[in-house]
Amino acid sequence: MIKRIFFSLLGLVLIFGALAGLKIFQIKDLIAAGEGMSQPPTAVTAISVERASWETTLRAIGTLEAAQGVVITADLPGRVSKLYFDGGELITKGSLLLEQETSTEDAQLAAADSDLDLAQSNLDRVSRLYRSRVVSRAEFDSAQSQASAAQAQVENITAALTKKRITAPFDGRLGLRLVDIGQDLSQGVAIVSLQALDPMRVNFSMPQKALAHIKDGLEVRVTSNAVADRVFDGSITAINTEIDAQTRTVRAQATLNVKAEDGSSIPTLLPGMFASVEVVLPDEKEVLMIPISAVNFATFGDSVFVLENNENDQLSARQQFVQLGERRGDFVEVTKGLEEGQNLANDGVFKLRSGATVVVKENGSEPSLNPQPDNS
């Protein structure tokens, strides 16, 4: 009985030993096969680190205003009798906009004309008598004064009638009509806004240190989210002569040449709009630039992958940490970490690790300093 148990246990030990030995040999074979295998190369596009001259600019936030703008008001109180506009029209200087009721002034003018005729006739008669030395100099002066007073009264009433015919002081576009026929207007009541929208001006503030760089005549580029696909060019025409004591900034003004798009009557820019202003300085700076798509952004540091041959004469990627500066379009400035002419991985950097072999493919993305949206 004991012998039988012993041989049974011995058989089990031999079976388990054989199985364990087989597995060990299989694992060794798998390890050897794994060591002999290599990762396939990663397909990327390549770009070179380029040196370029970038224009130097200063950025600011501005507010648009018309070259000429006014709210037309009533000079004299009176009731609106006629309106010659609906609002929104383009008008020329001198165009009649509104007439006020003038029946009282018309009657006063008729009486004043009659008084003037009488005073003028009396002056003519006294003048003849004075030349004949029939009347005194005092009587002649009195008649002349009465005629002058009557003439002044006529001119005063005529001026009042003229002021009740309200006209446009310059060419421009009307805003919303604020009065109606039959409405009684007090002196100074707003009637309509009139704005000359070409050219336009933009007012913006710059820090006081910018005074060393900005001057009249510098080019400016203005954009507004109301016209997202258009840049308006202009130049600085005025710089304020004092610094704001609260903000330590200086106000500047640029004039823009603005036209309605495609000949449309709808204005492109309106007074009061927010605008982004870019002042172009005359000096340029030399930079090393690379596409933003070539940068691997991370919290611990931004890096790129430099393409170079390894010891096996294969093209591989080496991770290189860099310091970045200003961005322009699809490019970014590299201030430290790279040299001109180095080849970098561009499209596909998210798939790379340091030391990985790569293969360069064609037809990658085409970065631009002035990318334009595709409206197709």
KOLNUSE-524756 format. One record per residue (C-alpha): residue number from 1; x, y, z. Coordinates in steps of 0.001 Angstrom, whole numbers. Last residue first. Layout:
N
PT   resi        px        py        pz
PT    NUM         X         Y         Z
...
// end
This chain:
376
PT   resi        px        py        pz
PT    376    -16539     77278    -49362
PT    375    -15777     79972    -46831
PT    374    -12334     78620    -45953
PT    373    -10911     80922    -43309
PT    372     -7678     82699    -44189
PT    371     -4297     81983    -42608
PT    370     -1823     84867    -42637
PT    369      1534     83491    -41459
PT    368       681     80217    -43178
PT    367      1038     76523    -42374
PT    366       630     73943    -45167
PT    365      -447     70587    -43719
PT    364      1206     67432    -45013
PT    363      1504     66180    -48554
PT    362      4638     64030    -48257
PT    361      5698     61331    -45835
PT    360      8827     61062    -43700
PT    359      9507     57717    -42029
PT    358     10208     57570    -38334
PT    357     12196     55566    -35802
PT    356     11324     56225    -32172
PT    355     14131     57516    -29949
PT    354     11955     59962    -27995
PT    353      8304     59105    -28359
PT    352      6054     59929    -31258
PT    351      2323     59555    -31951
PT    350      1394     63109    -30838
PT    349      4034     64434    -33250
PT    348      1904     63318    -36230
PT    347      2141     66352    -38509
PT    346      5387     68243    -37962
PT    345      8530     66302    -37126
PT    344     11495     68628    -37091
PT    343     14545     69198    -39259
PT    342     17157     71667    -38004
PT    341     17990     74487    -40449
PT    340     18178     77331    -37938
PT    339     18906     76248    -34394
PT    338     16600     75087    -31629
PT    337     16280     75222    -27824
PT    336     15554     78869    -27055
PT    335     13458     81761    -28381
PT    334     11287     79788    -30798
PT    333      8616     81988    -32440
PT    332      5296     80393    -33329
PT    331      3680     79808    -36713
PT    330       105     79148    -37900
PT    329      -821     82853    -37809
PT    328      1835     84724    -35857
PT    327      2614     83583    -32322
PT    326      5097     85295    -30040
PT    325      7600     83394    -27910
PT    324      8362     79733    -27262
PT    323     10981     78001    -25129
PT    322     12020     74545    -26270
PT    321     12396     70980    -24997
PT    320     13866     68534    -27518
PT    319     12586     64990    -28040
PT    318     14725     63024    -30468
PT    317     12969     61376    -33413
PT    316     14694     58744    -35557
PT    315     15889     58344    -39117
PT    314     17888     55119    -39357
PT    313     21670     54997    -39754
PT    312     21863     52250    -37101
PT    311     23535     54708    -34716
PT    310     20637     57147    -35134
PT    309     19982     59608    -37986
PT    308     18212     62861    -37079
PT    307     14680     64264    -36816
PT    306     14162     66693    -33914
PT    305     10922     66144    -32019
PT    304      9478     69266    -30381
PT    303      8861     70203    -26764
PT    302      6780     72401    -24480
PT    301      7292     71987    -20739
PT    300      5911     70267    -17652
PT    299      2308     71207    -18448
PT    298      2586     69868    -21991
PT    297      2403     71208    -25544
PT    296      3994     69042    -28245
PT    295      4960     71590    -30887
PT    294      5128     70755    -34612
PT    293      1511     71866    -35210
PT    292      2489     75371    -34073
PT    291      4605     75637    -37199
PT    290      8227     76727    -36592
PT    289      9873     80133    -36420
PT    288     13329     81454    -35614
PT    287     13060     85215    -35322
PT    286     14650     88423    -36669
PT    285     12829     91605    -35647
PT    284     11420     94421    -37791
PT    283     11370     98176    -37097
PT    282      8863    100576    -38733
PT    281      6087     99905    -36185
PT    280      2680     98607    -37321
PT    279       -93     99636    -34899
PT    278     -2715     96892    -34507
PT    277     -6183     97965    -33369
PT    276     -9024     95662    -32356
PT    275    -12416     97353    -32645
PT    274    -15546     97932    -30536
PT    273    -18281     99819    -32376
PT    272    -19396    103257    -31163
PT    271    -19697    104762    -34626
PT    270    -20709    102223    -37280
PT    269    -18672    100053    -39626
PT    268    -19744     98378    -42866
PT    267    -22551    100763    -43708
PT    266    -25533     99319    -45617
PT    265    -25858    101061    -48993
PT    264    -24046     98195    -50690
PT    263    -21362     99028    -53249
PT    262    -19816     95581    -52895
PT    261    -18799     96332    -49289
PT    260    -19465     99859    -48036
PT    259    -16290    101927    -48053
PT    258    -13983    102823    -45212
PT    257    -10726    104771    -45340
PT    256     -9558    104754    -41742
PT    255     -8226    107649    -39654
PT    254     -6261    106901    -36497
PT    253     -6554    108504    -33066
PT    252     -4331    108210    -30030
PT    251     -4987    108338    -26307
PT    250     -2071    108069    -23879
PT    249     -2105    105713    -20910
PT    248     -1122    106159    -17282
PT    247     -4549    104754    -16225
PT    246     -5649    107384    -13693
PT    245     -3367    110275    -14699
PT    244     -4363    109971    -18354
PT    243     -1314    111250    -20203
PT    242     -1389    114537    -22086
PT    241      -837    115879    -25607
PT    240     -3082    113322    -27317
PT    239     -1788    111690    -30474
PT    238     -3409    112487    -33828
PT    237     -3481    111151    -37411
PT    236     -2353    107546    -37003
PT    235     -2817    105679    -40268
PT    234     -5408    103497    -41944
PT    233     -6135    100004    -43147
PT    232     -9326     98059    -42484
PT    231     -9038     94262    -42244
PT    230    -11983     92155    -43390
PT    229    -13240     88623    -42681
PT    228    -14810     89254    -39255
PT    227    -16899     92273    -40210
PT    226    -18938     92822    -37006
PT    225    -16098     91148    -35095
PT    224    -14051     94240    -35873
PT    223    -10558     94572    -37295
PT    222     -8239     97565    -37592
PT    221     -4777     97739    -39113
PT    220     -2637    100790    -38394
PT    219       174    102390    -40374
PT    218      2262    105066    -38680
PT    217      1600    108600    -39978
PT    216      1754    110441    -36678
PT    215      4041    108818    -34113
PT    214      4297    105685    -32002
PT    213      7548    104214    -30656
PT    212      8764    106223    -27637
PT    211      5165    107070    -26762
PT    210      4570    103339    -26268
PT    209      6008    103609    -22747
PT    208      2881    105583    -21800
PT    207       649    102577    -22350
PT    206     -1610    102884    -25427
PT    205     -5232    104024    -25698
PT    204     -7496    103839    -28741
PT    203     -9738    106094    -30835
PT    202    -10740    104886    -34290
PT    201    -11840    107250    -37019
PT    200    -14036    106629    -40039
PT    199    -13694    108189    -43498
PT    198    -16316    107678    -44661
PT    197    -19198    107283    -42220
PT    196    -20447    110885    -42089
PT    195    -23088    110562    -39364
PT    194    -26426    112346    -38942
PT    193    -28604    111503    -35926
PT    192    -32254    112594    -36033
PT    191    -34634    115085    -34390
PT    190    -33212    115667    -30914
PT    189    -34959    118400    -28860
PT    188    -32679    121425    -28365
PT    187    -35450    124054    -28337
PT    186    -38810    122408    -27742
PT    185    -40593    120564    -30483
PT    184    -44351    120096    -30664
PT    183    -45210    116977    -32640
PT    182    -47681    117392    -35486
PT    181    -45633    115354    -37925
PT    180    -43404    112891    -36091
PT    179    -40027    113028    -34342
PT    178    -37120    110678    -33544
PT    177    -36257    109417    -37031
PT    176    -33605    106719    -36796
PT    175    -30186    107431    -38267
PT    174    -29321    109578    -41254
PT    173    -26274    108927    -43396
PT    172    -23824    111627    -44417
PT    171    -23098    114819    -46341
PT    170    -22917    117953    -44190
PT    169    -25062    120471    -42245
PT    168    -28343    118758    -43215
PT    167    -31312    121162    -43248
PT    166    -33929    122347    -40733
PT    165    -36483    124857    -42036
PT    164    -37599    126479    -38780
PT    163    -34213    128176    -38568
PT    162    -34941    129948    -41858
PT    161    -38216    131331    -40505
PT    160    -36391    132677    -37442
PT    159    -33776    134279    -39711
PT    158    -36558    135929    -41756
PT    157    -38089    137296    -38532
PT    156    -34776    138859    -37539
PT    155    -34107    140162    -41068
PT    154    -37487    141924    -41152
PT    153    -36882    143432    -37699
PT    152    -33424    144603    -38767
PT    151    -34920    146376    -41799
PT    150    -37497    148130    -39586
PT    149    -34741    149238    -37209
PT    148    -32664    150584    -40123
PT    147    -35642    152513    -41475
PT    146    -36376    154011    -38047
PT    145    -32723    154997    -37655
PT    144    -32714    156779    -41046
PT    143    -35859    158701    -40125
PT    142    -34290    159786    -36810
PT    141    -31034    160788    -38503
PT    140    -32940    162973    -41015
PT    139    -34944    164603    -38235
PT    138    -31738    165348    -36302
PT    137    -30038    166814    -39386
PT    136    -32775    169399    -39609
PT    135    -35524    169697    -42182
PT    134    -35924    172174    -45110
PT    133    -32264    172161    -46072
PT    132    -33120    171112    -49636
PT    131    -30940    168059    -49120
PT    130    -32797    167466    -45852
PT    129    -36142    167690    -47616
PT    128    -35098    165085    -50136
PT    127    -33734    162801    -47368
PT    126    -36909    163291    -45311
PT    125    -39003    161967    -48205
PT    124    -36746    158978    -48868
PT    123    -36598    158148    -45145
PT    122    -40399    158294    -44860
PT    121    -40706    155928    -47807
PT    120    -38155    153553    -46222
PT    119    -39955    153644    -42877
PT    118    -43314    152902    -44515
PT    117    -41896    150057    -46595
PT    116    -40120    148652    -43528
PT    115    -43293    148825    -41438
PT    114    -45140    146915    -44171
PT    113    -42374    144320    -44375
PT    112    -42497    143944    -40580
PT    111    -46257    143383    -40685
PT    110    -45854    140686    -43369
PT    109    -42981    139130    -41422
PT    108    -45067    138968    -38235
PT    107    -47832    137211    -40123
PT    106    -45378    134685    -41567
PT    105    -43790    134236    -38120
PT    104    -47148    133322    -36618
PT    103    -48005    130932    -39453
PT    102    -44601    129234    -39258
PT    101    -45269    125536    -38455
PT    100    -41961    123690    -38493
PT     99    -40247    122232    -41548
PT     98    -38015    119170    -41592
PT     97    -35152    117516    -43446
PT     96    -34173    119833    -46286
PT     95    -30902    118717    -47903
PT     94    -28169    121350    -47452
PT     93    -25260    118901    -47401
PT     92    -26131    115639    -49085
PT     91    -28230    112741    -47873
PT     90    -27895    108973    -47518
PT     89    -31125    107711    -46028
PT     88    -31535    105686    -42825
PT     87    -34528    107578    -41505
PT     86    -37898    108498    -43039
PT     85    -37009    111902    -44469
PT     84    -38752    115064    -45727
PT     83    -41005    115822    -42758
PT     82    -43566    118631    -42792
PT     81    -45548    120591    -40164
PT     80    -43581    119899    -36977
PT     79    -44779    122267    -34227
PT     78    -42460    124950    -32868
PT     77    -39660    125759    -30451
PT     76    -36488    127177    -32017
PT     75    -33089    125687    -32837
PT     74    -34475    122149    -33155
PT     73    -31875    119403    -32969
PT     72    -29650    117409    -35327
PT     71    -27521    114863    -33491
PT     70    -24042    115217    -34927
PT     69    -21260    113176    -36477
PT     68    -18258    113993    -38596
PT     67    -15224    111718    -39001
PT     66    -17433    109028    -37510
PT     65    -16354    107149    -34395
PT     64    -14919    103727    -33725
PT     63    -13714    102580    -30317
PT     62    -10329    100981    -29742
PT     61     -8533     98091    -28075
PT     60     -4764     97977    -28452
PT     59     -1957     96017    -30061
PT     58      1584     97160    -30828
PT     57      3391     95706    -33815
PT     56      6869     94694    -34908
PT     55      7138     93168    -38352
PT     54      8617     89687    -38468
PT     53     11815     88884    -40313
PT     52     12299     85153    -40768
PT     51     14672     82332    -39855
PT     50     13385     78848    -40537
PT     49     13453     75588    -38557
PT     48     12837     72898    -41143
PT     47      9697     70832    -41637
PT     46      8961     67108    -41733
PT     45      5804     65058    -42129
PT     44      5266     61966    -40018
PT     43      4893     58185    -40504
PT     42      6020     56142    -37493
PT     41      8562     53379    -38140
PT     40      7512     49802    -37272
PT     39      8436     48738    -33739
PT     38     11231     46145    -33546
PT     37     11219     42345    -32996
PT     36     14314     40373    -32023
PT     35     13867     41017    -28333
PT     34     10293     39807    -28590
PT     33     11372     36537    -30248
PT     32     13930     35909    -27513
PT     31     11328     36581    -24850
PT     30      8838     34275    -26567
PT     29     11436     31463    -26844
PT     28     12340     31837    -23175
PT     27      8648     31651    -22239
PT     26      8215     28444    -24282
PT     25     11292     26817    -22664
PT     24      9974     27680    -19209
PT     23      6545     26313    -20111
PT     22      8016     22971    -21181
PT     21     10079     22699    -18004
PT     20      7009     23336    -15882
PT     19      5030     20666    -17741
PT     18      7800     18116    -17321
PT     17      8133     18906    -13643
PT     16      4379     18585    -13111
PT     15      4364     15146    -14772
PT     14      7432     13975    -12813
PT     13      5930     15123     -9524
PT     12      2645     13334    -10313
PT     11      4472     10110    -11117
PT     10      6450     10284     -7847
PT      9      3226     10788     -5908
PT      8      1694      7694     -7489
PT      7      4892      5693     -6929
PT      6      4847      6540     -3227
PT      5      1153      5751     -2824
PT      4      1640      2303     -4368
PT      3      4694      1596     -2258
PT      2      2760      2452       919
PT      1         0         0         0
// end
